[in-house]
Amino acid sequence: MDATSSDTVKSAKNVTSQSAGQEVTKLEANSAIKQALGNGLQASIHMLSAKDGYLGDAAVKILMPEQAQKVEKALRAVGMGSLCDQFITSMNRAAETAVNEAGEVFVNSLSQMTINDAYNILLSGQEDAATSYFKTNTTAELSQRFTPVIESAMGENNVADYWTQLTSAYNRLPLSSKVETNLTTYVTQKAIDGLFVKVADQELKIRNNLGGSRSTDLLSKVFGWADKQK
C-alpha cells in the first residue's frame, strides 16, 4: 500500500467523536448511510411500481398537465369526466411501469458515493440531504432511462389515444383555443418528482427512526450518534 492510500485509510478510520458515548468512524458512517439509503430507495421503488403506486397516492398522483387543466374543467362541465379519469389513470400506469428503471441508477449512484459524501449527508442539518444528493446526481440519467419506458408504457395504456380524444372534444367546444403539451416529457418528469417525494419520506423515517427503520446494530449506532451531534 502506498503512502497516499495509507493516509486515506487512516483518515477514514479516525474516530469522529469520543464524547458521544460510542465511537463512530467515517467508514462506519459510510456503510450505514449506504445501507440505509439502499433500503429506503428500494422501498420507494417497490411502493411506486405496484398497481396504484402513483394513482392511489395523492402525494405523487400525476394530474392533468397545467396547460391542459382548462381542458379537464371544460370537459367535466359537459359530462365527459370519465374520459378525463381514463387519461389520468393511463398516465399514472405509465409512471408505475417506468419507475423500476430507477433501481440500477440508484445502485450506481450509491457505488460512486465517497466516504466524505456519506459523512456530510449523515451530519447535514437538512433532513432531505440524501434526497438532494440523489436529485443532483441521478436526475439526468433517470430522465434518460425513464423516457423510452414512459413512451412505450403510454402506448400500451392508450395515453395518446385518450389525449387525442380529450383535445378533439375540447377543440370542438365554443371559444376553445388549441392546447399542446409534450406528454412524454411531462409524465417522465412527474414520475421522477414522485419518486423523490417517496425517497424523501424514507430518509425522514431513517433520520427520525420512525417505524423502527434503524433495523440493524450499525444503523442504530451511527444514526444514534448523529442524533447527539445535533
Summary of the structure (lengths in Angstrom):
residues: 230
radius of gyration: 22.5
end to end distance: 36.7
largest distance: 77.7
contacts: 706
relative contact order: 0.18
helix: 74%
strand: 1%
